């Protein structure tokens, strides 16, 4: 029988431009913070899953990144698995670590995401991002982009391919929901207010709607401030079994009620989309419903993406996403606070570390230690992390549901006891 995986501790670096730091130094800082938080000794780690995406192209270190970045910590002689799964790499490493702990393969596991994306040659960074789509099918990408593709080719443009993809998604969403660019600006304003109080955030300046709307245009309708910035950084989580938590005296572990990975299908019109389909499964696995959630961290690589996810994850009905941001329902004090970390938009998006950074925020929320970003009484939380592009949809999605361990939030969680 599967056992519940528990989060014993989390740690992360600041997110930003770390041109002068190595992958190893970023990884070491995040791991040491995590083991300190967990009060678990480094030598107690029995297995590790280490993710990175752009760093091999940026730094030249390939193949054994996990073994390299952990060697100075003395984490050796254990299984170390290198993970790459687009922008969902960190959360994939976490899901794999949780699965192994739940199945009894190990009692104490490390999940780590570490990323370097900044490089003096911006083309190298852009190549990483373009690799998140099928490079053997440029015509398919250009066809999806439509009018935008006439302005520039998918290979020669100096702008991010993915921001152009998000722009196309945003245009479609505006047409079917009535969302406006001002609604997208509200998402950024909300994110900026929370990132201002997040010590790890890349961009801490608070902005207003005019700032967002007046920023340079990247791809219609996205202005620069509606797009997540490129970032370096690392984030780590220590996952333990209930027996290990008791043995090690872990205080206030957070329960992993559900964690899953889904992939996009090679279908011309996926319906439902990969996030929507995965959400149905994760709620079922967690024994919870969207209405049970107290807070969420969503993959807002662009401002419109957050609003679309309100609907895909059933935080509201189809077409009601604009209403949630207009009414303040996704702000602290609202019905379901979203991206209290500042999200990818302001906290930053260090690709492989992003998924674990989301979980870092939710663990702080569930332990009531998020300071001025705290959601009062947070007991149940959801993380959504996605990456890549496949036939008009995300190529991969991870979803995680976490709960406070001090008391079970609602009777619906009885279904999770057997996990």
N, C-alpha and C positions, 0 to 999 in steps of 0.2 A: 504493500500500500504506500502511495506517495505521502510524503510528509511536507508540512508547510515550510517553505524557505523564509528566512527572516533576514532583514537588513540590520546588521549590528552597528555599522558606522559608515560615514560618507566623508569625502574630502575632495577639494578641488583647488586649482590655482585661480588667479585672476584671469579673465579672458581678455585678449587684446592682441597687440602687436608685440611679439616676443622675438624679435630678430636676433637678439644677442644670446638667446637661450637654446640649449640643445633639447632634443626629445627626451633624453634621459633625465635632465634636470626638472623638466615639467612633470614627467611621470613620477619621479621620486617625491616631489612636493605633494602631489595629490595622494599618493599611496600612504605616505607618512601621516598626513592629516587624517586619512580614513582609519588607519590602524589606531591612531591616538584617540579618535572619536569612539571607536569600537572597544578600546581597551583590550585588544587582541594582539599578541606578539607576532612580529613578522615571521618568526620561525614556525608559527602555528598555521600559516597558510598552506593548504594542501594541494591547491590547483589554481591556475590563473588563466583568464581569458582576456587578451589584450588586443584592442582595436585601434587601427589607424587607417586613414584614407589617402589624403594628399601628401602626407609626410614623406613617403618613399620617393615621390617625384621631386619634392621640394628639397629634401636632404640627401637623397641618394642611398639611404639605408633601406634595404628591402629584405624580404624573406624571413628574417628573424628579429623583427622589431621587438616583440614581446620579451624574448630572451635578453636582448641588448638593454632595454630600458629598465629591467628589473635586476640586472646583475650586481649593480653597486649596492643594492638593498640586501643582497645575500639571499634572494629568493631563487634558489637553484635546486636541481635534482627533483623537481616536481613537474607534473604536466603543465606546460605553458602552451596555450593554443592561440595562434594569431588569427584575428578576425577582420574581415573587410566586408561591409554590407552597405555601401553608400552612406548617406547621412544618418542611417539607422544603425551604424556600426557599434556605437557604445551601448545602445539598448539591446542589440543582438548579443554582445558579449555578456551583458547582464542576464538576459533570458537563458543563455546557455549555462551560465554559472548556477542560476536558480534551478534549472532542470536537473543538473547533476547533483545538487544538494538534495532536492526533493526526491530523487531516485535512490539516494543513499550512497552514491559513488564517492562523495567526500563530505566532510562536515564543515569545513571552513574554506571558502573560495573568494578569490579576488576577481572583480570585473573592473577593467581599466580602459578608458578611452584617452588617447593622447594625439594631439594634432599640431602640425606646423603647416600653415597655408600662405604665410607672407614670404615673398621672395623678391629680390630686386628686379627680376624679370617677370613682369605681370603676366606675360604670355604663358609662363609655366603654370601659374595658378589657374588661368583660364582653361588650360588643357585638362587639368584635374577635373574641373567642373563639367567640361564637355564630355569627359569619359563616363559621366553618369547617365548617358543616353547611348543608344546603339550606334556606334560609329560606322558600322557597316550599312546603315540605312539612313543616310543623310536626306534622301528624298522624302522619307516618312516624316522626319522632323520638320522639314520645310513645309510640307503639306499641312501639318498640324498648325504651324505658326501662321499660315495664311498670308494676309496682307503684310504682316511684319517681315516675312521672309523676302519680300521684294526689295526692302531697303538694304539688306545685307545678307550674305550667305551664312549658313550655320557654322562654317569653318573659319571664315576670315574676320569676323566681327570682334572688336575689342570689348564688347559688353558681355556680361554673363548670359550664357544660353538659358540658364534656368530662370533668370528674371524675365526673359522674354516668354518662356513657357508659362510662368506665373501670370504674366500680363494677359496672355491669351485666356487662361482659366478665369481671370478676373473679369475680362470682357464678357465671357459667357455667363458668369455669375450675375453680373449687373443686369444683363438682359432678362434673366429668368426670375430675379429676386427683387429688382428695384433698388438694389444697393447703389450708393453714390460714392464718388471719390471723397466726399466729406466724411462718410461713414468709415472709409479706410483710414482717413486721417485720425479719427477718434480712437481707432485701435492703437495707433502709434503714440498718441498722447497718453493713453492709459499705460502703455508699456513704459514710457519714459518716466512716469510718476513712480513706478515701482523700481525700475532700474536705478533711479536716483538714490534709493535706500539699500541697494544691493552692493556690498563691498567688492564683489567679484565681477560686476558688470563692466562691459567694454565701454559703453556710452552712458554717462550718468547725467547728462544735461537734460533738464525738463523742457519739452517743446509744447507749443500750442498748435491748433489746427492750421493757422496761417503759415507757421514755419514749415509744416509738412507739405502743404499745398504749393508753397512757393519754392520748394527745393527743386533742383534740376530734374528734368524728366528723364527717366531711364528707358521706359517702354510704356506706351499708353495702356492703362492709366497710371502706372506706377511712377512716383517720384522717388528720388534717392532715399528719403527717409522711410519710405514704405518697403524698403528692401533690407534684408538682414546683411550686416557687414561681414566681410572675411575676417577670420580670427584664428589665433593660436591659443592653445590651452590644454589642460588635462583634468579629468575627473575620475574618481575611483569609489568603489563600493565594496564593503566586506559583507559577504552573504554567509549565513551560518544555519545549521540545523537547530531545531529546538533543544536537542541534547547538548550540542556544543554551546548554545547560549546559556544553558544552566551550568555547564561545567566551567565556562569561562567567566561567569558572572556578568554577562552582558545586560546592561540596564536599558530599558525602554526600546527593545527591538521593534522594528516595524514589520508587520506581516505582509507577505506578498500573496495576495489573494488570487491573482491571475497575471500571467505574462505570456504573450504569444507573438509569433512572427507570421506575417502573411505576405504573399508575393503577388504582384500584378500578373494578369493573364494576357496571353497574346490573342486578345479579342478586339475587334474594331470598336465596339461600344460596350465596355464593361458596365453591367447594371445588376446589382449595385456596384459601386466602385470598391476598390480594395479596402479603403479605410472604413467605409460603411459596413461592408461584409464582416470585416475583422471585429468591429465594435459589437456586433450581435454576438459573436463568439466569446469575446472577453467578458461581457456582462454575464453571459450564461455561466462561464467558468468561475467567475467571482461570486455568483449568487447574488448579484446586485442589479440595480437599474440606474439609468442616467439620473433620475431624480434623487438618488441616494448620495450623489457626489457632493462633496463640500468645496472642492477646488480642483483645478486641472492645469497641466502644462501641455500646451499644444504646439505643434510644429509650424510656427508662424514665420517661415522663411520669407514670406511677404505678408503684408497686412491683410490683403483679401483672403489669404489662406486660412487665417484664424477664423474669419467669419464663415467660410465654407465648412470648416470643421465643426462649428457649432451644430450645423445641420447633419453632417455625415455621422457624427457621434451621438445624435439624438438628444443633444442638449436643448434643442428646440425643434419644432416641426419644419418641414421644407418651406423655404421662403421667409422664415421668421428670423434669420440671422441678423439682418439690419436692425430689427427691433430690439434685439438683445443689447447691441452696443449703444443704440440711441437711448435706451432706458436705464443704462448703467447696471444691467443684470450680471455682466461679467467683470465688474469691478468689486473690490473688497467692500463688503456691506450689501452687495447684490446677491441674487439667487445662486450663482455659480461663478465665483471669481476665477478668472483665467489668466495664466502667465504672470503671476505675482513676482516672478524672478525678473521681469522685464522682457521675457521671451527671447527668441532668437533675434528679434528686431533691435533690442537695446542691450540685452545681456551679451549678445554675440552668438556666432554660430561656428565654433571650432569643430568641423564636421564629425569626426570620430568621438569627440567628447560630449557632443550636444545631448545625446540621449541620457547619459549618466548625469550630466549637469541638471537636466530636468528632474531626475529622481532625487538629486541632492536637494533641490528646492522643496520638493514634496515631503521628503523626510523631515526637513526643518519645520514645515507647516504642521505635520502630524505630531511632532514633538513640542509644538508651541514655542519655537525658538526662532521665529522669522522676524522678530523685532517689529519695525514699523510696517512690514509687509504681511504681518500675521493675519490669517483668516480666523476669527474667533471660533473656538471649538471645533477646528478641523479634525475630522475623524476618518474620512474616506476620500481618496484622491486618485485621479487618473492621469497617466502620461501617454501622449501620442507622439511618435517619432517616425518620420518617413524619409525616403530617399529615392533617387533615381527617377527615370522617366521611361515608361513603356506603353506604347500605343494609347497615348492620351491620358494616362493615369500614373500614379506613383508605381515604381518598380518593387518597392518593399516598404512594409509598414510594421512597426512594433507597437503594441498596446500593453500597458501595465496598470493594474489596480492595486493600490496599497491601502493598508488600514492601520490605525493605532492599535497597539497590542494591549493597552491598559484596560480597555473594555471593548466588547464587540459593538459597533455602532448600531446595527439593526438586526432584527431576527433573521433577515434574509441571508446573513452570513453563515448561518448554520451549515449551508451547503458546502462551505469551504473547509469545514473541519476535516474532511477526509483527504484533503490535498496534501 
